[in-house]
């Protein structure tokens, strides 16, 4: 678009030069004819009265032909300005159509109308450029006419002229003066047109950039509305998740168990939520275990800072082998910093029951979004996290004893050598993908877990946990 505008300005300047040349030739021709009118009055003896009359006629003829040529010149400049304004309006309209087409379905009908309305406003702002340019040209011509008529009156009155040569010289002086005025007028008119052309180009560029910015802003606004619809409105979520290796803080208490965890969650637009869930384990006495009821609150403190609070109560079977079965309740508080390049999250968790246990999980991640359509997308979120927390061998012995049989005693002689440590429990490298397909969301993920400082029967070697979740959201 900028290249087209520059080409248009170049053509306009070339046309302006040609018009100036033609006007100059016309004036020279007319002045030559004016000189000839005096020559035609030659008599055997110079008639001074007649020569004075011829001088008046000749100077008036010079004035008339000069002004006629300049008026034609102004008309040509005005026509060029009119074409530029008309062409600029058409280019803006074509631009808006292309912006709407390139946005595809990101702009609904109302937002498309808003973009077209802005374009109409810009075209209306460009339109006065033609009339204001014409007014400036007319003002300069009016000033030129005043100077020319004043000069003509002075040059036409020649009290010292006595013979034909004096009158010819007087007319030649007036013609030279007129030529200088015309040359000065063309220079100022050319300068004015260049300034007006640059001004129009700047206004056009500003309108074009504003249309681009508004289109992008309308798309962002539409996407923001969709994000609000997706994550901000009240909704009911039914989900089920599969895990190939049931683990907690990188520990599996020596049992390789696969699990399926169905849940139902209600999330209110205020950020409050409540969830009920349970687990099915493929290697347990009573395979349905770990019933949970959770109440929570999610909030945003700013555009990049968010947080969450939750409280959970557990119900376990007497023969449960779950890592959490020695606890009855859990409280969590988390914060996240979501910058464009990276997201950092920290989650503090406190378990209550036979004893207490604190865990701090910190993660670093980045989201890569691949849109399918306006409402469907894939988000890949590679992340690295580490868990810092307590390990209590007393809790380990309690869990091991409970896992040996139903209604087992909750005390054991192993408790006599109870120890408690605090440090890094594991590192995890995760590659989850979130596939959003309307109301259905699929979440496959793979996590590489590196256990550290293991004090129970859990595996001490690194392992991969494969997970898959499916969510159905009703809004």
HELIX and SHEET records of a PDB file:
HELIX    1   1 UNK A    2  UNK A   39  1                                  38    
HELIX    2   2 UNK A   48  UNK A  103  1                                  56    
HELIX    3   3 UNK A  104  UNK A  106  5                                   3    
HELIX    4   4 UNK A  109  UNK A  156  1                                  48    
HELIX    5   5 UNK A  164  UNK A  227  1                                  64    
HELIX    6   6 UNK A  228  UNK A  232  3                                   5    
HELIX    7   7 UNK A  393  UNK A  402  1                                  10    
HELIX    8   8 UNK A  413  UNK A  417  5                                   5    
SHEET    1   A13 UNK A 368  UNK A 371  0                                        
SHEET    2   A13 UNK A 377  UNK A 392 -1                                        
SHEET    3   A13 UNK A 357  UNK A 365 -1                                        
SHEET    4   A13 UNK A 343  UNK A 353 -1                                        
SHEET    5   A13 UNK A 327  UNK A 338 -1                                        
SHEET    6   A13 UNK A 305  UNK A 315 -1                                        
SHEET    7   A13 UNK A 288  UNK A 300 -1                                        
SHEET    8   A13 UNK A 272  UNK A 281 -1                                        
SHEET    9   A13 UNK A 259  UNK A 267 -1                                        
SHEET   10   A13 UNK A 235  UNK A 243 -1                                        
SHEET   11   A13 UNK A 463  UNK A 474 -1                                        
SHEET   12   A13 UNK A 440  UNK A 451 -1                                        
SHEET   13   A13 UNK A 420  UNK A 437 -1                                        
END                                                                             
